[in-house]
Amino acid sequence: MTGRYYFGGEFPKVDFVFTQNACDTNGKCQLLLAEQLGANYVMVDIPVVGNYKQTRRPYYVDYVAAQFNEAIEKIKRISGRPHDDEKLIEAIYNRCTVEVLWAEIMALNQAIPSPMDMKSQYTFLVPLLVAKYKPETVEFYRALKQEMEERVKQGIAAVPTERCRLLHHGAPPWHSLRFFRVPQAYGAVFIGSDFSIVQFAAFEEKPDGKFGPSRDPREAGVVLRNREEALRFFAEWYLERAAFTWCGAQTRIDHQLHLVKEWRVDGVVYHVDRGCENNTSGVLESKMGVSQALGVPTIVYEGNRGDTRDWSEIESIDRLESFLESMGLKKLEE
């Protein structure tokens, strides 16, 4: 809006804006951005299926794969550049590998004590969000996995005084991440959230009923020979592992039960996030379902991932500290 670029200088000229439309916020925000910048608008509509067990339906895959191909053709016309199918295939392989590696890293966080806290997860997530198609990103997460394995082996803890493990629901208030350091004074640690553990990882429900990392397509022998095969495979992979498959109260409860039991959680903190209706839908039902099924203490706080006008840090910290004390925790001596 100001014409200034975050990384310095004038805002660069944009030829097109590309987005998914998994909720109206995705599509509408980027449309307004394209109009403001005078750029072309390329959008892929993603069906919100409401249940991760429904996503293998062929017409979902047909719908998304066709749009991927249409987007490629449209961008070719806009840019005047040819499309390299071999680079596409390599990018898809790399993306899948990175998502599997993150799932393996997050599975290592089931260890007691937890080797990585949630605030650190948000830092390490950045390459996964912005460059998961690059070979350098694959190597980065391989190195991180190796370090996590070493931390588990040596019993190195994110919080050395760990005596309580907390799970967070939803995206955090990004402007107040210090909120998640508060429990450390009580010997408690946020071991992660559905947002940091599952949303950007390749997890699947295993035959034993537990969550586990998906198989890397290369290791599974998946051979993608052309664009059609690559886009269809990627559409299926994308649909089965995306966050919008959590829509609906029962699906959210199913996910929460997996995380609470398998990551050995002692209490759950739910964020009623006014910045995202999708992440907030079913939160209160999920809270009630987890409490009834497992008897795990739970609490709700209200906020907004991006808008500080919907956030009171003092009130939220007070609620969190009262919750910790209700669990029998007291502040440790300095």
C-alpha positions in Angstrom: 0.0 0.0 0.0 2.9 2.4 0.7 5.0 1.3 -2.3 7.9 0.4 0.0 9.4 -3.1 0.0 10.0 -4.9 3.3 13.6 -5.8 2.3 14.4 -2.2 1.2 13.6 0.1 -1.7 10.5 0.4 -3.8 8.0 -2.5 -4.0 8.9 -4.6 -7.0 6.6 -4.9 -10.0 4.6 -8.1 -9.7 3.4 -9.9 -12.9 1.0 -12.3 -11.1 -0.3 -13.3 -7.7 -0.7 -17.0 -7.1 -2.7 -18.5 -4.3 -4.7 -21.5 -3.1 -8.3 -20.9 -2.0 -8.8 -23.3 0.9 -10.9 -20.7 2.7 -12.3 -17.4 1.6 -9.5 -15.5 3.3 -6.9 -17.0 1.0 -8.7 -16.2 -2.2 -10.1 -12.8 -1.4 -7.0 -11.3 0.3 -4.8 -12.2 -2.7 -7.4 -11.0 -5.2 -7.3 -7.6 -3.4 -3.5 -7.7 -3.5 -3.5 -8.4 -7.2 -5.9 -5.5 -7.9 -3.8 -3.1 -5.8 -0.6 -4.1 -7.7 -2.3 -4.2 -11.1 -1.1 -7.9 -11.4 -2.7 -11.0 -12.9 -4.5 -13.3 -10.5 -4.0 -17.1 -10.5 -6.0 -19.1 -8.0 -6.4 -22.9 -7.3 -9.6 -23.7 -5.5 -9.2 -26.5 -2.9 -12.2 -28.4 -1.7 -12.7 -28.3 2.1 -13.6 -31.9 2.6 -14.1 -31.8 6.4 -12.7 -35.2 7.1 -9.2 -36.5 6.3 -10.6 -40.0 5.6 -12.6 -38.7 2.7 -9.8 -37.2 0.6 -9.1 -40.2 -1.6 -12.3 -39.6 -3.5 -11.2 -39.5 -7.2 -13.2 -36.5 -8.1 -11.4 -34.4 -5.5 -8.1 -35.4 -7.0 -9.4 -34.8 -10.6 -10.6 -31.3 -9.6 -7.4 -30.1 -8.0 -5.0 -31.7 -10.5 -6.8 -30.1 -13.4 -6.5 -26.7 -11.7 -2.8 -27.2 -11.2 -2.4 -27.8 -14.9 -4.6 -24.8 -15.8 -2.4 -22.6 -13.5 0.7 -23.8 -15.2 -0.7 -22.9 -18.6 -1.9 -19.5 -17.4 1.5 -18.6 -15.9 3.2 -19.7 -19.1 1.1 -17.1 -21.0 1.6 -14.4 -18.4 5.4 -14.9 -18.1 6.1 -15.9 -21.7 8.4 -18.6 -20.4 8.3 -22.4 -21.0 7.5 -24.8 -18.2 10.1 -27.4 -17.2 8.3 -30.6 -16.2 11.5 -32.2 -14.9 11.9 -29.3 -12.4 8.3 -29.7 -11.4 8.8 -33.4 -10.6 12.0 -32.7 -8.6 10.2 -29.9 -6.7 7.3 -32.3 -5.8 9.7 -35.0 -4.6 11.6 -32.4 -2.5 8.4 -31.0 -1.0 7.2 -34.5 0.0 10.6 -35.4 1.5 10.7 -32.2 3.6 7.2 -32.8 4.9 8.1 -36.4 5.9 11.3 -35.2 7.6 9.3 -32.7 9.6 6.9 -35.4 10.6 9.9 -37.6 11.7 11.3 -34.6 13.7 8.0 -33.9 15.4 7.6 -37.6 16.2 11.0 -37.4 18.0 9.4 -34.8 20.2 7.3 -37.5 21.8 10.4 -38.2 24.0 10.4 -37.2 27.6 12.0 -34.7 28.2 10.9 -32.9 25.1 14.0 -32.0 23.0 12.3 -29.0 21.2 9.7 -26.6 22.5 7.0 -25.0 20.4 8.5 -21.6 20.1 11.6 -23.1 18.6 9.4 -25.1 16.2 8.0 -21.9 14.8 11.6 -20.8 14.0 12.5 -24.1 12.3 9.3 -24.1 10.3 10.3 -21.1 8.2 12.2 -23.0 5.4 9.3 -25.5 5.3 6.9 -22.7 4.7 8.8 -20.7 2.1 11.2 -23.1 0.3 10.2 -26.7 0.7 10.9 -27.5 -2.9 14.6 -26.8 -2.7 17.3 -29.4 -2.2 19.0 -27.2 0.3 15.8 -27.4 2.4 15.9 -31.2 2.3 19.5 -31.1 3.6 18.5 -28.6 6.3 15.8 -30.9 7.8 18.0 -33.9 7.5 20.6 -32.1 9.6 17.9 -31.0 12.1 16.5 -34.6 12.4 20.1 -35.8 13.1 20.5 -33.2 15.8 17.1 -34.1 17.3 18.0 -37.8 17.4 21.2 -36.9 19.3 19.3 -34.7 21.8 16.8 -37.6 22.5 19.7 -40.0 22.9 21.5 -37.7 25.4 18.3 -36.6 27.1 18.8 -33.0 26.3 15.7 -31.0 27.1 14.2 -27.9 25.7 13.2 -27.1 29.3 15.6 -28.8 31.8 13.0 -28.6 34.6 10.3 -30.3 32.6 7.6 -31.8 34.8 4.5 -30.9 32.8 3.8 -31.1 29.0 1.3 -28.7 27.4 -0.3 -28.9 23.9 -1.5 -25.8 22.1 -4.4 -25.7 19.7 -4.2 -23.6 16.6 -1.8 -20.8 15.4 -0.2 -18.6 18.0 -0.6 -14.8 18.5 2.5 -14.2 16.4 3.0 -10.7 17.9 3.3 -12.2 21.5 5.3 -15.4 21.3 6.8 -14.7 24.7 3.5 -15.9 26.0 4.7 -19.5 25.4 7.8 -19.0 27.6 5.6 -18.3 30.7 5.1 -22.0 31.6 8.9 -22.5 31.9 8.8 -20.8 35.2 6.6 -23.6 36.4 8.7 -26.4 34.9 6.2 -26.8 32.1 6.8 -26.9 28.4 4.7 -26.4 25.3 5.7 -29.5 23.3 3.9 -28.2 20.2 0.5 -27.6 18.7 -1.6 -29.2 16.0 -0.4 -26.2 13.9 3.3 -26.8 14.4 3.3 -30.6 14.6 0.8 -31.7 12.0 -0.3 -28.9 9.7 2.8 -28.7 7.6 4.0 -32.3 8.0 3.2 -35.6 6.2 1.5 -37.7 8.9 -0.9 -40.5 8.4 -3.0 -42.8 10.5 -1.1 -46.1 10.8 -2.7 -49.6 11.0 -2.2 -49.6 14.7 -4.4 -46.5 14.9 -1.5 -44.1 15.8 -0.2 -41.1 13.9 3.1 -41.7 12.1 5.2 -40.1 9.4 4.1 -41.0 5.8 6.5 -42.8 3.6 8.8 -40.7 1.4 7.7 -41.2 -2.2 11.2 -41.8 -3.4 11.8 -44.5 -0.8 8.3 -46.0 -1.6 9.4 -46.3 -5.2 6.9 -43.7 -6.6 8.1 -42.9 -10.2 6.7 -39.7 -11.7 7.3 -39.8 -15.5 5.5 -36.8 -16.8 3.5 -33.7 -15.8 0.1 -35.5 -15.7 1.4 -38.2 -13.3 3.2 -35.6 -11.1 0.2 -33.3 -10.8 -2.2 -36.1 -10.0 0.1 -37.5 -7.4 0.7 -34.1 -5.9 -3.0 -33.3 -5.7 -3.6 -36.5 -3.8 -0.7 -35.9 -1.5 -1.8 -32.3 -0.9 -5.4 -33.2 -0.2 -4.6 -36.0 2.3 -2.2 -33.9 4.4 -3.6 -30.3 4.4 -4.9 -28.5 7.4 -8.4 -28.0 5.9 -9.0 -31.8 6.4 -9.5 -31.0 10.1 -12.7 -29.0 9.6 -15.5 -30.3 11.7 -15.7 -30.9 15.4 -15.3 -34.7 15.4 -12.2 -34.6 13.1 -10.6 -32.0 15.4 -11.3 -34.2 18.4 -9.8 -37.2 16.7 -6.6 -35.2 16.0 -6.4 -33.9 19.5 -6.8 -37.4 21.0 -3.9 -38.6 18.9 -1.6 -35.7 19.9 -2.5 -35.8 23.6 -2.0 -39.6 23.9 1.0 -40.1 21.7 2.9 -37.0 22.7 2.0 -37.7 26.4 0.4 -34.4 27.1 -0.7 -33.3 30.6 -2.8 -30.2 29.6 -4.2 -28.5 26.5 -4.4 -24.8 25.9 -7.0 -23.8 23.2 -6.7 -20.5 21.3 -10.0 -19.0 20.2 -8.4 -17.2 17.3 -10.5 -14.4 15.9 -8.0 -14.1 13.0 -9.0 -17.5 11.4 -12.5 -18.9 11.5 -11.4 -22.2 10.2 -8.8 -22.9 12.9 -11.4 -21.8 15.5 -14.3 -23.9 14.3 -14.9 -26.8 16.6 -12.5 -25.6 19.3 -15.0 -25.6 22.1 -16.3 -29.0 21.1 -12.8 -30.3 20.8 -12.0 -29.0 24.3 -15.0 -30.8 25.7 -14.4 -34.0 23.8 -10.7 -34.3 24.9 -11.7 -33.5 28.5 -14.4 -36.2 28.5 -12.4 -38.8 26.7 -9.1 -38.5 28.6 -9.8 -36.3 31.7 -7.0 -34.0 30.6 -7.1 -30.4 32.0 -7.9 -27.8 29.4 -8.2 -24.1 29.1 -9.4 -21.5 26.5 -7.9 -18.1 25.8 -9.1 -15.6 23.3 -6.9 -13.7 20.8 -5.9 -13.1 17.2 -3.0 -14.4 15.3 -2.3 -11.1 13.6 -4.5 -8.3 15.1 -3.3 -7.0 18.5 -6.7 -5.2 19.0 -8.2 -8.7 19.8 -5.5 -9.5 22.3 -4.7 -8.8 25.9 -1.4 -10.2 26.9 -1.8 -9.5 30.6 -5.2 -11.2 30.7 -4.0 -14.2 28.7 -0.9 -14.7 30.9 -3.0 -14.4 34.0 -5.3 -17.1 32.7 -2.4 -19.4 31.8 -0.7 -19.0 35.1 -4.0 -19.7 37.0 -4.4 -22.8 34.8 -0.9 -24.1 35.7 -1.6 -23.5 39.4 -4.9 -25.4 39.1 -2.8 -28.3 37.9 -0.8 -28.3 41.1 2.2 -26.4 39.7 4.1 -23.7 41.5 6.7 -21.3 40.3 10.2 -22.8 40.7 12.8 -20.8 42.6 14.9 -18.6 40.4 
